[in-house]
Amino acid sequence: MTDKIKVKNNINAKNKPLLSANLKANEYEIHLKRIKNQTNT
């Protein structure tokens, strides 16, 4: 039981940097879209 939890935590720890990188990429895309919208109007 505890071994399974440890494995799950390891997977989560490995995926966290990827998740934060994806969030930053999404925020950046939204930011770029806002800039485009501002220049269009």
Backbone as XML, in Angstrom:
<?xml version="1.0"?>
<chain id="A" units="angstrom">
  <residue number="1" name="MET">
    <atom name="N" x="0.834" y="-1.213" z="0.000"/>
    <atom name="CA" x="0.000" y="0.000" z="0.000"/>
    <atom name="C" x="0.867" y="1.260" z="0.000"/>
  </residue>
  <residue number="2" name="THR">
    <atom name="N" x="1.806" y="1.338" z="0.934"/>
    <atom name="CA" x="2.642" y="2.538" z="0.995"/>
    <atom name="C" x="3.545" y="2.656" z="-0.230"/>
  </residue>
  <residue number="3" name="ASP">
    <atom name="N" x="3.968" y="1.516" z="-0.790"/>
    <atom name="CA" x="4.800" y="1.554" z="-1.991"/>
    <atom name="C" x="4.040" y="2.183" z="-3.151"/>
  </residue>
  <residue number="4" name="LYS">
    <atom name="N" x="2.768" y="1.838" z="-3.289"/>
    <atom name="CA" x="1.955" y="2.417" z="-4.358"/>
    <atom name="C" x="1.844" y="3.928" z="-4.193"/>
  </residue>
  <residue number="5" name="ILE">
    <atom name="N" x="1.648" y="4.360" z="-2.958"/>
    <atom name="CA" x="1.542" y="5.800" z="-2.693"/>
    <atom name="C" x="2.851" y="6.495" z="-3.050"/>
  </residue>
  <residue number="6" name="LYS">
    <atom name="N" x="3.982" y="5.869" z="-2.693"/>
    <atom name="CA" x="5.290" y="6.453" z="-3.011"/>
    <atom name="C" x="5.463" y="6.606" z="-4.515"/>
  </residue>
  <residue number="7" name="VAL">
    <atom name="N" x="5.075" y="5.571" z="-5.259"/>
    <atom name="CA" x="5.191" y="5.622" z="-6.720"/>
    <atom name="C" x="4.328" y="6.752" z="-7.268"/>
  </residue>
  <residue number="8" name="LYS">
    <atom name="N" x="3.113" y="6.861" z="-6.751"/>
    <atom name="CA" x="2.200" y="7.907" z="-7.213"/>
    <atom name="C" x="2.796" y="9.289" z="-6.944"/>
  </residue>
  <residue number="9" name="ASN">
    <atom name="N" x="3.372" y="9.468" z="-5.763"/>
    <atom name="CA" x="3.989" y="10.747" z="-5.427"/>
    <atom name="C" x="5.171" y="11.052" z="-6.330"/>
  </residue>
  <residue number="10" name="ASN">
    <atom name="N" x="5.959" y="10.022" z="-6.670"/>
    <atom name="CA" x="7.086" y="10.220" z="-7.577"/>
    <atom name="C" x="6.611" y="10.681" z="-8.945"/>
  </residue>
  <residue number="11" name="ILE">
    <atom name="N" x="5.543" y="10.061" z="-9.447"/>
    <atom name="CA" x="4.995" y="10.442" z="-10.754"/>
    <atom name="C" x="4.510" y="11.886" z="-10.699"/>
  </residue>
  <residue number="12" name="ASN">
    <atom name="N" x="3.805" y="12.232" z="-9.628"/>
    <atom name="CA" x="3.319" y="13.604" z="-9.477"/>
    <atom name="C" x="4.472" y="14.593" z="-9.446"/>
  </residue>
  <residue number="13" name="ALA">
    <atom name="N" x="5.533" y="14.253" z="-8.729"/>
    <atom name="CA" x="6.687" y="15.145" z="-8.625"/>
    <atom name="C" x="7.349" y="15.337" z="-9.987"/>
  </residue>
  <residue number="14" name="LYS">
    <atom name="N" x="7.400" y="14.271" z="-10.781"/>
    <atom name="CA" x="8.004" y="14.376" z="-12.108"/>
    <atom name="C" x="7.137" y="15.207" z="-13.046"/>
  </residue>
  <residue number="15" name="ASN">
    <atom name="N" x="5.814" y="15.113" z="-12.892"/>
    <atom name="CA" x="4.904" y="15.815" z="-13.797"/>
    <atom name="C" x="4.711" y="17.279" z="-13.436"/>
  </residue>
  <residue number="16" name="LYS">
    <atom name="N" x="5.004" y="17.652" z="-12.201"/>
    <atom name="CA" x="4.766" y="19.037" z="-11.772"/>
    <atom name="C" x="5.477" y="20.071" z="-12.638"/>
  </residue>
  <residue number="17" name="PRO">
    <atom name="N" x="6.771" y="19.896" z="-12.944"/>
    <atom name="CA" x="7.422" y="20.883" z="-13.819"/>
    <atom name="C" x="6.745" y="20.989" z="-15.178"/>
  </residue>
  <residue number="18" name="LEU">
    <atom name="N" x="6.297" y="19.844" z="-15.709"/>
    <atom name="CA" x="5.600" y="19.859" z="-16.996"/>
    <atom name="C" x="4.300" y="20.633" z="-16.891"/>
  </residue>
  <residue number="19" name="LEU">
    <atom name="N" x="3.556" y="20.393" z="-15.814"/>
    <atom name="CA" x="2.287" y="21.085" z="-15.629"/>
    <atom name="C" x="2.495" y="22.585" z="-15.537"/>
  </residue>
  <residue number="20" name="SER">
    <atom name="N" x="3.480" y="23.016" z="-14.758"/>
    <atom name="CA" x="3.715" y="24.451" z="-14.609"/>
    <atom name="C" x="4.196" y="25.053" z="-15.922"/>
  </residue>
  <residue number="21" name="ALA">
    <atom name="N" x="4.980" y="24.309" z="-16.692"/>
    <atom name="CA" x="5.430" y="24.800" z="-17.996"/>
    <atom name="C" x="4.245" y="24.968" z="-18.938"/>
  </residue>
  <residue number="22" name="ASN">
    <atom name="N" x="3.318" y="24.011" z="-18.906"/>
    <atom name="CA" x="2.132" y="24.109" z="-19.754"/>
    <atom name="C" x="1.272" y="25.298" z="-19.356"/>
  </residue>
  <residue number="23" name="LEU">
    <atom name="N" x="1.117" y="25.518" z="-18.051"/>
    <atom name="CA" x="0.334" y="26.656" z="-17.585"/>
    <atom name="C" x="0.955" y="27.962" z="-18.052"/>
  </residue>
  <residue number="24" name="LYS">
    <atom name="N" x="2.282" y="28.066" z="-17.947"/>
    <atom name="CA" x="2.965" y="29.282" z="-18.377"/>
    <atom name="C" x="2.796" y="29.492" z="-19.874"/>
  </residue>
  <residue number="25" name="ALA">
    <atom name="N" x="2.867" y="28.420" z="-20.647"/>
    <atom name="CA" x="2.684" y="28.516" z="-22.094"/>
    <atom name="C" x="1.272" y="29.000" z="-22.415"/>
  </residue>
  <residue number="26" name="ASN">
    <atom name="N" x="0.279" y="28.470" z="-21.702"/>
    <atom name="CA" x="-1.101" y="28.898" z="-21.922"/>
    <atom name="C" x="-1.277" y="30.367" z="-21.574"/>
  </residue>
  <residue number="27" name="GLU">
    <atom name="N" x="-0.711" y="30.790" z="-20.456"/>
    <atom name="CA" x="-0.804" y="32.195" z="-20.056"/>
    <atom name="C" x="-0.161" y="33.090" z="-21.101"/>
  </residue>
  <residue number="28" name="TYR">
    <atom name="N" x="0.973" y="32.645" z="-21.646"/>
    <atom name="CA" x="1.687" y="33.423" z="-22.656"/>
    <atom name="C" x="0.846" y="33.549" z="-23.924"/>
  </residue>
  <residue number="29" name="GLU">
    <atom name="N" x="0.198" y="32.448" z="-24.337"/>
    <atom name="CA" x="-0.661" y="32.488" z="-25.522"/>
    <atom name="C" x="-1.818" y="33.448" z="-25.314"/>
  </residue>
  <residue number="30" name="ILE">
    <atom name="N" x="-2.431" y="33.396" z="-24.134"/>
    <atom name="CA" x="-3.534" y="34.310" z="-23.819"/>
    <atom name="C" x="-3.035" y="35.749" z="-23.873"/>
  </residue>
  <residue number="31" name="HIS">
    <atom name="N" x="-1.846" y="35.978" z="-23.335"/>
    <atom name="CA" x="-1.237" y="37.303" z="-23.338"/>
    <atom name="C" x="-1.044" y="37.797" z="-24.770"/>
  </residue>
  <residue number="32" name="LEU">
    <atom name="N" x="-0.534" y="36.934" z="-25.642"/>
    <atom name="CA" x="-0.325" y="37.311" z="-27.042"/>
    <atom name="C" x="-1.649" y="37.628" z="-27.724"/>
  </residue>
  <residue number="33" name="LYS">
    <atom name="N" x="-2.691" y="36.835" z="-27.440"/>
    <atom name="CA" x="-4.004" y="37.084" z="-28.033"/>
    <atom name="C" x="-4.536" y="38.441" z="-27.597"/>
  </residue>
  <residue number="34" name="ARG">
    <atom name="N" x="-4.329" y="38.792" z="-26.321"/>
    <atom name="CA" x="-4.780" y="40.091" z="-25.821"/>
    <atom name="C" x="-4.079" y="41.216" z="-26.565"/>
  </residue>
  <residue number="35" name="ILE">
    <atom name="N" x="-2.774" y="41.068" z="-26.770"/>
    <atom name="CA" x="-2.020" y="42.098" z="-27.480"/>
    <atom name="C" x="-2.561" y="42.246" z="-28.902"/>
  </residue>
  <residue number="36" name="LYS">
    <atom name="N" x="-2.830" y="41.116" z="-29.566"/>
    <atom name="CA" x="-3.371" y="41.155" z="-30.928"/>
    <atom name="C" x="-4.716" y="41.865" z="-30.945"/>
  </residue>
  <residue number="37" name="ASN">
    <atom name="N" x="-5.570" y="41.542" z="-29.978"/>
    <atom name="CA" x="-6.889" y="42.168" z="-29.910"/>
    <atom name="C" x="-6.772" y="43.672" z="-29.702"/>
  </residue>
  <residue number="38" name="GLN">
    <atom name="N" x="-5.811" y="44.089" z="-28.890"/>
    <atom name="CA" x="-5.631" y="45.517" z="-28.628"/>
    <atom name="C" x="-5.160" y="46.242" z="-29.885"/>
  </residue>
  <residue number="39" name="THR">
    <atom name="N" x="-4.278" y="45.620" z="-30.667"/>
    <atom name="CA" x="-3.769" y="46.285" z="-31.863"/>
    <atom name="C" x="-4.819" y="46.307" z="-32.965"/>
  </residue>
  <residue number="40" name="ASN">
    <atom name="N" x="-5.733" y="45.326" z="-32.980"/>
    <atom name="CA" x="-6.770" y="45.280" z="-34.010"/>
    <atom name="C" x="-7.803" y="46.378" z="-33.816"/>
  </residue>
  <residue number="41" name="THR">
    <atom name="N" x="-8.130" y="46.708" z="-32.581"/>
    <atom name="CA" x="-9.195" y="47.681" z="-32.326"/>
    <atom name="C" x="-8.668" y="49.102" z="-32.387"/>
  </residue>
</chain>
